[in-house]
Amino acid sequence: MDILIWSGAALSLAGLCGLVYCILRVNKSRKAGLSDEALRDEVKKVMPINLGSLFVSVLGLMLVIVGIFLG
């Protein structure tokens, strides 16, 4: 069951890295002084990455919990 826990932790870490990437990308766009419309377009581009990262992180946490329950 250690494999489930460690693979879940790795997935959660990968999801967290994706979320940090999204935060940094949007923050960089805000500091660039883009117009409102350009900033909205950038946020729309980042949104699927953000949701995917959140999904991967949740799957990783689910694997960790399942590994703990089965271990």
N, C-alpha and C positions, 0 to 999 in steps of 0.2 A: 503494500500500500504506500510505501515511501515514494514509488514512482508517480502515483497519482498526486501526492502532495507536492512533490518538487516540480512536476510538469505543470500543475495548476499555478504554483508560485511563479514559474517562468512565464506562463500565459498572462497572469495578472501584471507582471512587470512589463511585458511587451505592450499590453493595453495602456498601462500608465505612461509609458514612453510616448505612445501615440497621442495621448491626451495632452501631455506636455508640449509635444510638437504643434498641436493645434492651437494651444494657448499662445505659444511663442509666435506662430505665423500670424495670427490675428492681431496680436499686440504690435508686431512689426508693421503691419498694414495701418494700424491706427496711428502709430508714430510717424508714418510716412506722409501724413496729411492728405490722404486721398479724399475725394469728394464722397458725399453720402452714398451715391449710387455705386461708385467703385468699391466702397467698403462693404456694401451689401452684397455685391457680386463675389467679393473675396470670402465673406462669411458663408455664402451659399456653396462655394467650392470646398470649403473646409468641413462643412457639416457632415457629409458622408464619412469622411475620415474620422471625425469625432464620434459619430454613432458606432462605427465599426470598432474603434478602439474601446469604447465603453462596453460593447458586446463581448469582445475578446477578454476584457478584464473580468466581466461577470462570469463568463465560462470558466476562467481560471479560478476564481473564488469558489465556484460550485465544485470544481474538481478537488480543491483543497478540503472543502467540507465533507465531500463524499469519502475522500481518503482518510480523513480523521474518523469518520463514523465506522468505516470498514476496518480500520486499524485497531 
